[in-house]
Amino acid sequence: MTGQGQGARDILIGIDPEREWHLPLAWAADEAHLRHLPVRLVLAVPPQHDTHHVDDTPRQTALRRAGTDRLEQARDWVRERHPELGMTTDLRGGFPAAVIAGSAGHARMVVLGSRHLGRVAEVLSAGSLVVPVTAQAPCPVVVVGDAPHTTQQPPYIVAGIDGSAASTTALQFAFDAADLRGAEVRAISVWQPPVFLLHDEEVALQAHRALLAECTAGLSEKYPDVRLTHEVPIGHPVEELAEAAEHALAVVVGRRGRGGYTGMRLGSTVHGLLHRAHCPVITVPER
């Protein structure tokens, strides 16, 4: 291990030795530069196969050597991009999702790349990081999937609001991120009409507008340079948020939505955005 101490508040980047890592690494390095934080590059080497007949030591040795090489490549790449950043590299043994989530205790945020697997494949894949780390990390998790295509000016960040405590914390994160970047915040509360509408449609829409006003109260005063807009589209939350974020710097949502069941770690909207949105998806746990 090199660089900053273990207790530092840093930005943790999970490095996948078998996949493209430049996009999430660039996002994380730029974020660390904006926030004046060190970065920590973490790569996990899975444990040996459980077998009584085959000595897996040569394979483990080769995996650790390859992991060390990939970490050095990533470290050198970050230094070229932002020479001033403090940096740590950490090669650990264990299943990647458990290692990354377990390493996030002192992190300001975790940054991962996305393979854009289907939902079932992502959950069942032995090497899957995105869903389990997003569900378990104690800090915000950023999933960077595609190259940025933020063509809209001025730049903006989408915040999905559903009235949960986690979404309120996500909104505060969105304002902070927008303030750092000179961007706007589009606070969006999607109304999905029920099969049987018990009230007038305008009453339901007005309730969502009131929710947005309540959640954003005081934030404009705290962040006077951040322009805020309220939007209440009608439709499915995943589709509406993903469409609104098509050219966004990021879409920020709370880790758990309303409802769900005991033990549920991710709301359905988060699951959907992780596989639908093209911009970085930032999930924020309830404070």
C-alpha positions as a Markdown table, in Angstrom:
| # | Residue | x | y | z |
|---|---|---|---|---|
| 1 | Met | 0.0 | 0.0 | 0.0 |
| 2 | Thr | 1.2 | 3.5 | -0.9 |
| 3 | Gly | 0.2 | 7.1 | -0.3 |
| 4 | Gln | -2.5 | 8.3 | 2.2 |
| 5 | Gly | -3.2 | 6.7 | 5.5 |
| 6 | Gln | -6.1 | 4.3 | 6.1 |
| 7 | Gly | -8.1 | 6.8 | 8.1 |
| 8 | Ala | -8.3 | 9.3 | 5.2 |
| 9 | Arg | -11.7 | 10.4 | 3.9 |
| 10 | Asp | -11.1 | 9.4 | 0.3 |
| 11 | Ile | -12.8 | 8.4 | -2.9 |
| 12 | Leu | -12.6 | 4.6 | -3.4 |
| 13 | Ile | -12.4 | 3.2 | -6.9 |
| 14 | Gly | -13.1 | -0.5 | -7.5 |
| 15 | Ile | -10.9 | -1.7 | -10.2 |
| 16 | Asp | -12.1 | -4.7 | -12.3 |
| 17 | Pro | -9.0 | -6.4 | -13.8 |
| 18 | Glu | -10.9 | -7.9 | -16.7 |
| 19 | Arg | -13.0 | -4.9 | -17.8 |
| 20 | Glu | -12.6 | -1.4 | -19.1 |
| 21 | Trp | -11.6 | 0.9 | -16.1 |
| 22 | His | -10.7 | 4.2 | -17.7 |
| 23 | Leu | -14.2 | 5.8 | -17.6 |
| 24 | Pro | -14.9 | 5.2 | -13.9 |
| 25 | Leu | -11.3 | 6.0 | -13.0 |
| 26 | Ala | -11.5 | 9.4 | -14.9 |
| 27 | Trp | -14.8 | 10.2 | -13.2 |
| 28 | Ala | -13.4 | 9.4 | -9.7 |
| 29 | Ala | -10.1 | 11.3 | -10.3 |
| 30 | Asp | -11.9 | 14.4 | -11.5 |
| 31 | Glu | -14.3 | 14.2 | -8.5 |
| 32 | Ala | -11.3 | 13.9 | -6.1 |
| 33 | His | -9.7 | 16.9 | -7.8 |
| 34 | Leu | -12.9 | 18.9 | -7.3 |
| 35 | Arg | -13.3 | 17.9 | -3.7 |
| 36 | His | -9.5 | 18.0 | -2.8 |
| 37 | Leu | -9.6 | 14.4 | -1.6 |
| 38 | Pro | -7.2 | 11.5 | -2.1 |
| 39 | Val | -8.2 | 8.4 | -4.1 |
| 40 | Arg | -7.9 | 4.8 | -3.2 |
| 41 | Leu | -7.7 | 2.1 | -5.9 |
| 42 | Val | -8.9 | -1.3 | -4.6 |
| 43 | Leu | -8.7 | -4.5 | -6.5 |
| 44 | Ala | -9.8 | -7.9 | -5.1 |
| 45 | Val | -8.4 | -11.3 | -6.0 |
| 46 | Pro | -11.0 | -14.0 | -5.6 |
| 47 | Pro | -10.1 | -16.9 | -3.2 |
| 48 | Gln | -8.9 | -20.3 | -4.4 |
| 49 | His | -11.3 | -22.8 | -5.7 |
| 50 | Asp | -12.6 | -25.1 | -3.1 |
| 51 | Thr | -11.1 | -28.4 | -4.2 |
| 52 | His | -9.2 | -31.3 | -2.6 |
| 53 | His | -7.6 | -32.4 | -5.9 |
| 54 | Val | -6.1 | -29.4 | -7.6 |
| 55 | Asp | -3.5 | -27.0 | -6.2 |
| 56 | Asp | -4.7 | -23.5 | -7.2 |
| 57 | Thr | -1.7 | -21.7 | -5.9 |
| 58 | Pro | -0.1 | -21.0 | -9.3 |
| 59 | Arg | -3.4 | -19.5 | -10.5 |
| 60 | Gln | -3.7 | -17.4 | -7.4 |
| 61 | Thr | -0.1 | -16.2 | -7.8 |
| 62 | Ala | -0.8 | -15.2 | -11.4 |
| 63 | Leu | -4.0 | -13.4 | -10.5 |
| 64 | Arg | -2.2 | -11.4 | -7.8 |
| 65 | Arg | 0.6 | -10.5 | -10.2 |
| 66 | Ala | -1.9 | -9.4 | -12.8 |
| 67 | Gly | -3.9 | -7.4 | -10.2 |
| 68 | Thr | -0.7 | -5.6 | -9.0 |
| 69 | Asp | 0.1 | -4.8 | -12.6 |
| 70 | Arg | -3.4 | -3.4 | -13.2 |
| 71 | Leu | -3.3 | -1.3 | -10.1 |
| 72 | Glu | 0.1 | 0.2 | -11.1 |
| 73 | Gln | -1.4 | 1.0 | -14.6 |
| 74 | Ala | -4.4 | 2.7 | -13.0 |
| 75 | Arg | -2.2 | 4.6 | -10.5 |
| 76 | Asp | 0.1 | 5.9 | -13.3 |
| 77 | Trp | -2.9 | 6.9 | -15.4 |
| 78 | Val | -4.4 | 8.9 | -12.5 |
| 79 | Arg | -1.1 | 10.6 | -11.9 |
| 80 | Glu | -0.9 | 11.8 | -15.5 |
| 81 | Arg | -4.5 | 13.2 | -15.3 |
| 82 | His | -4.1 | 14.8 | -11.8 |
| 83 | Pro | -0.5 | 14.8 | -10.6 |
| 84 | Glu | -1.4 | 16.5 | -7.3 |
| 85 | Leu | -3.8 | 13.8 | -6.0 |
| 86 | Gly | -2.9 | 11.8 | -3.0 |
| 87 | Met | -3.3 | 8.1 | -3.8 |
| 88 | Thr | -3.5 | 4.7 | -2.2 |
| 89 | Thr | -3.4 | 1.3 | -4.0 |
| 90 | Asp | -4.8 | -1.7 | -2.2 |
| 91 | Leu | -4.7 | -5.3 | -3.5 |
| 92 | Arg | -6.9 | -7.6 | -1.3 |
| 93 | Gly | -7.9 | -11.3 | -1.3 |
| 94 | Gly | -11.6 | -12.1 | -1.3 |
| 95 | Phe | -14.8 | -11.9 | -3.4 |
| 96 | Pro | -14.8 | -8.5 | -5.1 |
| 97 | Ala | -18.2 | -7.2 | -3.9 |
| 98 | Ala | -17.5 | -8.0 | -0.3 |
| 99 | Val | -14.0 | -6.5 | -0.5 |
| 100 | Ile | -15.2 | -3.2 | -2.0 |
| 101 | Ala | -18.2 | -2.8 | 0.3 |
| 102 | Gly | -16.1 | -3.7 | 3.3 |
| 103 | Ser | -13.4 | -1.2 | 2.3 |
| 104 | Ala | -15.9 | 1.7 | 2.1 |
| 105 | Gly | -16.1 | 2.5 | 5.8 |
| 106 | His | -13.8 | 5.6 | 5.5 |
| 107 | Ala | -14.7 | 6.5 | 1.9 |
| 108 | Arg | -16.6 | 9.7 | 0.9 |
| 109 | Met | -17.9 | 7.7 | -2.0 |
| 110 | Val | -17.3 | 4.5 | -4.0 |
| 111 | Val | -17.0 | 4.6 | -7.8 |
| 112 | Leu | -17.6 | 1.6 | -10.0 |
| 113 | Gly | -17.8 | 0.8 | -13.7 |
| 114 | Ser | -20.9 | -0.9 | -15.1 |
| 115 | Arg | -20.9 | -3.8 | -17.5 |
| 116 | His | -24.5 | -3.1 | -18.5 |
| 117 | Leu | -25.5 | -6.7 | -17.9 |
| 118 | Gly | -29.1 | -7.6 | -17.8 |
| 119 | Arg | -30.6 | -7.4 | -14.3 |
| 120 | Val | -30.6 | -11.2 | -13.7 |
| 121 | Ala | -27.1 | -11.6 | -15.1 |
| 122 | Glu | -25.9 | -8.7 | -12.9 |
| 123 | Val | -27.3 | -10.2 | -9.7 |
| 124 | Leu | -26.2 | -13.8 | -10.4 |
| 125 | Ser | -22.8 | -13.1 | -11.9 |
| 126 | Ala | -20.0 | -14.3 | -9.6 |
| 127 | Gly | -18.0 | -11.2 | -10.4 |
| 128 | Ser | -20.8 | -8.8 | -10.0 |
| 129 | Leu | -20.0 | -5.6 | -8.2 |
| 130 | Val | -22.7 | -3.0 | -9.1 |
| 131 | Val | -25.8 | -4.3 | -7.3 |
| 132 | Pro | -24.3 | -5.8 | -4.1 |
| 133 | Val | -21.9 | -2.8 | -3.5 |
| 134 | Thr | -24.6 | -0.3 | -4.3 |
| 135 | Ala | -26.8 | -2.1 | -1.7 |
| 136 | Gln | -24.3 | -2.5 | 1.0 |
| 137 | Ala | -21.7 | 0.3 | 1.0 |
| 138 | Pro | -22.3 | 2.8 | 3.8 |
| 139 | Cys | -21.5 | 5.8 | 1.6 |
| 140 | Pro | -22.8 | 7.1 | -1.8 |
| 141 | Val | -22.0 | 4.8 | -4.7 |
| 142 | Val | -21.4 | 6.1 | -8.2 |
| 143 | Val | -21.8 | 3.8 | -11.2 |
| 144 | Val | -20.2 | 5.1 | -14.4 |
| 145 | Gly | -21.4 | 3.1 | -17.4 |
| 146 | Asp | -21.0 | 5.1 | -20.6 |
| 147 | Ala | -18.8 | 7.9 | -22.0 |
| 148 | Pro | -20.3 | 11.3 | -21.1 |
| 149 | His | -22.5 | 13.0 | -23.7 |
| 150 | Thr | -23.6 | 16.1 | -21.7 |
| 151 | Thr | -24.5 | 18.3 | -24.7 |
| 152 | Gln | -27.1 | 20.4 | -22.9 |
| 153 | Gln | -26.0 | 23.8 | -21.6 |
| 154 | Pro | -26.0 | 24.8 | -18.9 |
| 155 | Pro | -25.0 | 21.4 | -17.4 |
| 156 | Tyr | -27.5 | 19.8 | -15.0 |
| 157 | Ile | -27.9 | 17.1 | -12.4 |
| 158 | Val | -31.2 | 15.1 | -12.0 |
| 159 | Ala | -32.4 | 14.4 | -8.5 |
| 160 | Gly | -35.2 | 11.8 | -8.1 |
| 161 | Ile | -37.5 | 12.6 | -5.2 |
| 162 | Asp | -40.1 | 10.3 | -3.7 |
| 163 | Gly | -40.5 | 11.7 | -0.2 |
| 164 | Ser | -38.3 | 9.1 | 1.5 |
| 165 | Ala | -35.6 | 10.2 | 3.9 |
| 166 | Ala | -33.0 | 8.7 | 1.5 |
| 167 | Ser | -34.2 | 10.8 | -1.4 |
| 168 | Thr | -34.0 | 14.0 | 0.7 |
| 169 | Thr | -30.3 | 13.1 | 1.5 |
| 170 | Ala | -29.8 | 12.4 | -2.2 |
| 171 | Leu | -31.2 | 15.9 | -3.1 |
| 172 | Gln | -28.7 | 17.5 | -0.7 |
| 173 | Phe | -25.9 | 15.5 | -2.4 |
| 174 | Ala | -27.1 | 16.7 | -5.8 |
| 175 | Phe | -27.0 | 20.3 | -4.7 |
| 176 | Asp | -23.5 | 19.9 | -3.4 |
| 177 | Ala | -22.3 | 18.2 | -6.6 |
| 178 | Ala | -24.0 | 20.9 | -8.8 |
| 179 | Asp | -22.4 | 23.7 | -6.8 |
| 180 | Leu | -19.0 | 22.2 | -7.3 |
| 181 | Arg | -19.6 | 22.0 | -11.1 |
| 182 | Gly | -21.5 | 25.2 | -11.8 |
| 183 | Ala | -24.5 | 23.1 | -12.8 |
| 184 | Glu | -28.3 | 23.2 | -12.3 |
| 185 | Val | -30.5 | 20.8 | -10.3 |
| 186 | Arg | -33.6 | 19.3 | -11.8 |
| 187 | Ala | -35.6 | 17.9 | -8.9 |
| 188 | Ile | -38.1 | 15.4 | -10.3 |
| 189 | Ser | -41.0 | 13.6 | -8.6 |
| 190 | Val | -42.6 | 11.2 | -11.0 |
| 191 | Trp | -46.3 | 10.4 | -10.7 |
| 192 | Gln | -47.2 | 6.9 | -11.8 |
| 193 | Pro | -51.0 | 6.8 | -12.2 |
| 194 | Pro | -52.5 | 3.8 | -10.3 |
| 195 | Val | -54.7 | 1.3 | -12.1 |
| 196 | Phe | -57.7 | 2.7 | -10.2 |
| 197 | Leu | -57.4 | 6.5 | -9.6 |
| 198 | Leu | -59.2 | 7.4 | -6.3 |
| 199 | His | -58.6 | 11.1 | -6.6 |
| 200 | Asp | -58.6 | 13.7 | -9.4 |
| 201 | Glu | -55.4 | 13.7 | -11.4 |
| 202 | Glu | -54.7 | 17.4 | -10.6 |
| 203 | Val | -54.9 | 16.6 | -6.9 |
| 204 | Ala | -52.3 | 13.9 | -7.3 |
| 205 | Leu | -50.0 | 16.2 | -9.3 |
| 206 | Gln | -50.4 | 19.0 | -6.8 |
| 207 | Ala | -49.4 | 16.6 | -4.0 |
| 208 | His | -46.1 | 15.9 | -5.9 |
| 209 | Arg | -45.5 | 19.6 | -6.4 |
| 210 | Ala | -46.0 | 20.2 | -2.7 |
| 211 | Leu | -43.6 | 17.3 | -2.0 |
| 212 | Leu | -40.9 | 18.9 | -4.2 |
| 213 | Ala | -41.4 | 22.3 | -2.5 |
| 214 | Glu | -41.1 | 20.8 | 0.9 |
| 215 | Cys | -38.0 | 18.8 | 0.1 |
| 216 | Thr | -36.1 | 21.6 | -1.6 |
| 217 | Ala | -37.1 | 24.3 | 1.0 |
| 218 | Gly | -33.9 | 26.0 | 2.3 |
| 219 | Leu | -31.5 | 24.5 | -0.2 |
| 220 | Ser | -31.7 | 27.4 | -2.7 |
| 221 | Glu | -30.7 | 29.7 | 0.2 |
| 222 | Lys | -27.8 | 27.4 | 1.2 |
| 223 | Tyr | -26.7 | 27.1 | -2.5 |
| 224 | Pro | -27.5 | 30.5 | -4.0 |
| 225 | Asp | -25.5 | 29.8 | -7.2 |
| 226 | Val | -27.4 | 26.6 | -8.1 |
| 227 | Arg | -30.5 | 27.1 | -10.2 |
| 228 | Leu | -33.3 | 24.7 | -9.3 |
| 229 | Thr | -36.3 | 23.5 | -11.3 |
| 230 | His | -39.2 | 21.3 | -10.2 |
| 231 | Glu | -40.7 | 18.8 | -12.5 |
| 232 | Val | -43.6 | 16.3 | -12.1 |
| 233 | Pro | -43.7 | 14.1 | -15.2 |
| 234 | Ile | -46.3 | 11.3 | -15.5 |
| 235 | Gly | -45.2 | 7.8 | -16.2 |
| 236 | His | -42.9 | 5.1 | -14.9 |
| 237 | Pro | -40.2 | 6.5 | -12.5 |
| 238 | Val | -37.3 | 4.6 | -14.2 |
| 239 | Glu | -38.2 | 5.7 | -17.7 |
| 240 | Glu | -39.0 | 9.3 | -16.8 |
| 241 | Leu | -35.8 | 9.7 | -14.7 |
| 242 | Ala | -33.6 | 8.1 | -17.3 |
| 243 | Glu | -35.1 | 10.2 | -20.1 |
| 244 | Ala | -34.6 | 13.4 | -18.0 |
| 245 | Ala | -31.0 | 12.4 | -17.4 |
| 246 | Glu | -30.2 | 11.6 | -21.0 |
| 247 | His | -27.7 | 14.5 | -21.2 |
| 248 | Ala | -27.1 | 15.0 | -17.4 |
| 249 | Leu | -23.9 | 15.0 | -15.5 |
| 250 | Ala | -25.5 | 12.5 | -13.2 |
| 251 | Val | -28.8 | 11.2 | -11.8 |
| 252 | Val | -28.9 | 11.1 | -8.0 |
| 253 | Val | -31.4 | 8.9 | -6.1 |
| 254 | Gly | -31.9 | 7.6 | -2.6 |
| 255 | Arg | -30.9 | 4.0 | -2.0 |
| 256 | Arg | -34.3 | 2.9 | -0.8 |
| 257 | Gly | -37.6 | 4.2 | -2.1 |
| 258 | Arg | -40.9 | 4.1 | -0.3 |
| 259 | Gly | -42.5 | 0.8 | 0.4 |
| 260 | Gly | -40.5 | -2.4 | -0.1 |
| 261 | Tyr | -40.2 | -5.0 | 2.6 |
| 262 | Thr | -38.0 | -5.6 | 5.6 |
| 263 | Gly | -34.4 | -6.3 | 4.6 |
| 264 | Met | -34.9 | -4.8 | 1.1 |
| 265 | Arg | -31.7 | -2.9 | 0.3 |
| 266 | Leu | -32.4 | -1.4 | -3.1 |
| 267 | Gly | -35.7 | 0.2 | -4.4 |
| 268 | Ser | -36.9 | -0.9 | -7.9 |
| 269 | Thr | -36.2 | 2.5 | -9.3 |
| 270 | Val | -32.5 | 2.2 | -8.3 |
| 271 | His | -32.3 | -1.3 | -9.9 |
| 272 | Gly | -33.9 | 0.1 | -13.1 |
| 273 | Leu | -31.7 | 3.1 | -13.4 |
| 274 | Leu | -28.5 | 1.1 | -12.9 |
| 275 | His | -29.4 | -0.8 | -16.1 |
| 276 | Arg | -31.2 | 2.0 | -18.0 |
| 277 | Ala | -29.5 | 5.3 | -17.5 |
| 278 | His | -26.5 | 6.3 | -19.6 |
| 279 | Cys | -25.1 | 9.0 | -17.3 |
| 280 | Pro | -23.5 | 8.2 | -13.9 |
| 281 | Val | -26.0 | 6.9 | -11.4 |
| 282 | Ile | -25.4 | 8.0 | -7.8 |
| 283 | Thr | -27.2 | 6.2 | -5.0 |
| 284 | Val | -27.2 | 7.8 | -1.6 |
| 285 | Pro | -28.0 | 6.0 | 1.7 |
| 286 | Glu | -30.2 | 7.6 | 4.2 |
| 287 | Arg | -28.1 | 9.7 | 6.5 |
